[in-house]
């Protein structure tokens, strides 16, 4: 990977969604075996005005890269065995990296389902802060402005939550019981490939709850992580949490995190064990007749220093079940007081 690309893609190429596309195309279904494909494409015209770098206009990806995914399942002796692979691609090669498109395999895992629940083994998104990011109302937009860089934008990463980076793992998910489900996993440690660094496996868990009430829905979640700092060998730990209520087209989501020794950008990366970081994200939206408007505000603070924050207003319009038009305005400020305004307009196509 070229140097000018590596500065961002080391972080940005790890971003995306874990859920399969709701409109996946079934390619095969016979004798208890199914095979389907899903995908996502997007591009935005983006104009940014940064206190340091000035104005810039570009055509680039949004928060999500473009991807194609494949799903397989088969019923065998009372078990459902399956798997998923997904491949995520940047469309922003850059003048100095012609046709140097980065391809990231975010997911490559197998699953075994039964009355006991599910066991997943392979590479998938982490459990810690997982639902924080997948509940982000701006997931299909752009989010945190990233001028003068390749790859994707940042959504609300580092201004509301750390990113649940895909990682090698073995994870168990219980059956849903009265709306509750628990997932526990053992994950490969940060820099575990280096002798003497991150020798202890990382443990993560998430408890989720979902229920319907008259005219609406309620969801809540609590995630946790514990492990060893790759910097000083100390213990690291984190809590991530949130709730969402939806009724009559209105939706309100609030989430947050509080952690020690975990990066405020990538949740699988460790820092000094005495580094404290916390943050929150509050969003409100209203949807009707294919139109959706979102208001968002997020902040993250590290070691009590001035917080990095962002506020956003976004508009989404569903042309049909696959095509979405998007307009977004973001205003971000770093802890050092550098401000960036961003306007983006684009489209996303999913199946």
N, C-alpha and C positions, 0 to 999 in steps of 0.2 A: 504494500500500500504506500502511495506517495506521501511525503512528509506533510504537504499542505492539506492533504485530506485526512491524514491520521489524527490531526489535532481535534477534529470534531467526531469523526466516525468511531473512534474508540468508545465514545459514549453514545452517539446518536444511532449507530447501526443496531443497537440492542433494543430499540423501542418498538412497541406494537401492541397487538391484542391477543388474548388467549382464546377467546370464544370463537367457535367456528362461525362462518358467515351463515346467517339465518336462512338464506336462499341458496344453499349449496346445491349444485347440479348432480343428481344421481346418475351415475354412468353404468352401474351394474347392480342388479338385485335378483339373486337366484339362489335357491337351495340354502337359505340362511346366511348368505354372504352378500355384503353390500360394499360398494366403492363409489365415492363421490368426490367432487372437486369444488373449491370455492376460491374466490379471488377479490382483490381490491386494487383500484387504480385511482390516482388523484394527482392534480396539478393546480397551482395557484399563481396568479400574478400578485407579487408582494412588493410593497413599498415601505421602507423603513427610514426613520429619521433618528439617528443616534448622536448623542452629545459629543462623542469622541470620533466616530468614523464618518459622520455626516449622512447625507441622503444616499439611498441605493434602491434601484428597482430591479426585480428579478422575476424569473419564472422558475418555480421550485416545488418540491414536495411539501406537504404539510406535516403534521405531527406523526402521522402514520406513513411509512414507506408503502410502495406497491408490493403486493404479495400474491402468490398462488399457493394453495394448500390442497392436500390430498388426505382422504379419510377412508379407512377400511375397517370392517367388523365382520365377525363370523360367530354363529352360535354353535358351540361344541360341548356336548355332555353337560348341559345345564349351565354352562358359563358363556359369557360373551367376551371374546377376545378381539382386540382391535389395535389401532394405532393411528397416528397422525404425523405428517411431515409438512412443514411450511417453509417457503423460501421467500425472503424479503429483499427487495432490490431498490437501490437509489437511482433516480433518473438524472441526478446532477453530477455528471462525471467531471466537468470543469475543463477549461481550455488546455490545461497542462496535463490532463489525465483522460485524453480522448479514448472512448470505449473502455475505460477502466472502471466499469460499473461494479460496485461492491455488492456481493450476494451473501446474505446472512441466513443460516439455517436456524431459525428461532426455536422450532419445535421438531423433535424427532423422538417420539416415545411410543411405547406400547402400553396397553391397558388390559386388565382382567376385571370383569364385572360379575358380581353374583349377589346373592341375598345378603352377603356380608358387607357389601359396599363396593369400592373400587380400589385397586392397586395400580399406580402409574409408575413406570420406570423408564428413564431416558432423560431427554432434555425438554424442559418446559419452563414457563415463567415461574418465578419464586412465589411462595405463599405470602411472605411478609409484604404488606402494603399493596398486595395484588388487587383487592377490591377498591382501594383508594383510587388507583389509576383507571381501572375498568369502569368505574362509576363516573368518571370525568365527563361532564356534558360537552367538553370541547375536543373529545377524542378524534372526531372527524374533521376538526379545524386545523389551525396552525399553532396558536399559543405563543409561548415565550419567544420573542424575536431573536434571531441568530444571524445578524448581518455579517457579510464577508466570510462565510463558511459554506462548506458543502454539506450534503446530507439533509436530514430532516430538521424541523424545528423542535422545540422542547415541550410543547403543551404546557402543563403546570408542574413539570419536573423542576425541582429546586425552588419553586415558589408555592408549594402546597403539599408535596409529597416526594419521597425518593422513589426511584423506578425499580419495579420488581423484575430485575434482569433475568433472562432465561439462564438456567443452570442445570447441570447434571443432578438428578435427584431420584429418590425412591419415596413415593408419597401414598398415604392411605387416606381415602375419603369414606366417611361413614354413610349409611343410608340417611335420607332425610326423615327426621322424627319430630312430628309436631312443629314443623317449620325450621327446626335446627339441623345443622350439619357441621361436622368438624372434619378438618383436614390436618394431618400431621405429616411432616416430611423430614428426611435427612438429606442435606445438600452438600455438594462439594465445597470445601472452604475457599475463601479468597486466597489466590496465589498458592493454592495447595500443591502446585507442581514444583515449587521451589523448596529445597531442603531447609527445614528449620523454620519455615514460614507457613502459618495457617495449617498446622499439622492436625488440628482437631476439626472433625466434621461440624457442620453448622446445622442447627435444628430450628425449624420454623413450623408454625401452626396458625390456623385461622378458624374461627367459629363464626358461622353466618346464621342469620335468622330472616325468614320471609313469611309474611302473612297478608291476606286480603281482608279488608273490612268494607263495610257498606259504602260503595262509591270510590274506593281507593285501595292503595297498597302501601305496605311498610316493609323496609329492609334495614337490617343493621349488621355490623360485622366488627370483629375484634381479632387482630393479628398480632403475632409475637415472633421474635427472633432472638437467638442466643448463640454465641460463638466466641472466637478468639481473635484478637486484633493482630493483623499482619504487621503492624507498626511496632508495637511494644509487647506483644504477647499477653496483654491483659484481657479480661472478660469484656465482651460487648453485648448489648441487649437493646431491644427496641419494642415499642408498642405502636400499633397502627389501628385506627378505629374510625367509625363513621356510621351515618344513618341517612336514610332517604324516605321521604313520604311523598306520595303522588295521589292527586285527587282532581277530577274534573279538568284535566288538561294542564293543571299546575303541578310543578315538581320542585321540591326543595331538598338539596343535598348538602350535608356538612360532614367533613372528615378532617382528621388530624393525625399527627404522629409525635412521639417523644422518644428519643433514643440517645444512647451513649456509645461511642466508638464505631458508629455506622455512618457512611457517607450520606450527606443530604441530597446527593444526586443519584448515585447508583446504590440500591439497597444491598447488593451482594458485596460491595467494597467496604473494607474496614479502614479506619483512621485511628489515631491515638485514642486509647480507651477512655481518657478523661475529656474527650471532645463531646460536648452536649449539643444537640440540635433538636429543634421542634418546629412545628408549623401547622398550618390549617388551610383549608379550602372551603369556601362557602359559595354555593351556586343556586340560582333560582331560574326556572324556565317556564314558559307557557307554550303549548302546542295545540293547534287546531287546523283542520283542513289542509294538512301537509305543510303548514308553516310552523316554525319553532324559533322562539327568541330566547337567548340565554344571557344572564348577567352573572359575572364571576369575579371573585376576589380571593387571592391567595397570598400567604406570607410564609417565609421560612427564616429562622434565626439560628445562628451558630455561635455557641459560647457567649450568649448574651449580647453579641454585637448588633449593629444596625441591621435590620432585616432586609432581605430581598423580597420584593412584592410585585404583583401584577394585577391589574383589573382589566376586564374584557367585556365587550358586548358583541354578540354574534347572532347571525340570522341564518337559518337553514330552511331550504325549500325542497320538498320531495316532488320531483317531476313525475316519477313513478316509483315502483318498489325497488328499483336498482339505482336510479340516477338522482343525485342530490346536488343542489347548488348552494354555495356557502359564501357569506360575506362576514368579515370579522375585523374588529378594531381592538388593538391591544395597547396598553400603556404600562411599561415595566420600568422599575428602578432598582438598581443594585444597592448593596449596603454602602457602597462608596458614593452614592448619589448620582450615578450616571443614568440618565433617562433615555428610553427608546420608545418611540411611537411607531406603530405598525398598522398598515391597512392591507388586508388580503381579500381577494375574491377568486373563487375557483369552483371546481366541481369534483365530485367523487362518485365512482361507479363500482358497485359491489354486487356480487352474486354468490 
